[in-house]
Amino acid sequence: MKTKVAVTLDSKVLEQLDELVVSRTFPNRSQAIEAAVVDKLARIQHTRLARECAKLNPLDEQKLADEGLAADTETWPAY
């Protein structure tokens, strides 16, 4: 189901949008705008992980990883 909305765009943006419609990249303005919004939402979702990872302290993470390795090696069988 689709919902009709109204948007206000800068005239230069609208000209570029219309060029995409004229060149048949998109069949109409609505589909061009929808594709742009879907693309932007996907990019925001993908960058969320990077933003969360940037909050981590690399030294703390390394210490946690090293602790895990030390515990694991004690339970490994001898070769």
Secondary structure, 3 states (H helix, E strand, C coil): CCCCCCCCCCHHHHHHHHHHHHCCCCCCHHHHHHHHHHHHHHHHHHHHHHHHHHCCCHHHHHHHHHHHHHHHHHHCCCC
